[in-house]
Amino acid sequence: MAKTITFAMVHFSVAFSVAYLITGSIGMAGFLALIEPMVNTVAYFFHEKAWDAYRLRRSKHPQGEHVVA
């Protein structure tokens, strides 16, 4: 759990720093640093769904067959 918490702190710090360097605004940097993990979580969910569908298609077709989706 400690590793997860410290990684979250590092992630927030990096996101905040990059956003601040780009925008020059503390408020906007804070907003982006908080929003980005939420958006990334949703993107990760859909990435996993797509990856699962890909694996399922691959498991139904032997190696060497070309599958057109």
Secondary structure, DSSP 8 states (H G I E B T S, - for coil): -HHHHHHHHHHHHHHHHHHHHHH--HHHHHHHHHHHHHHHHHHHHHHHHHHHHHHHHHHHS-TT-----
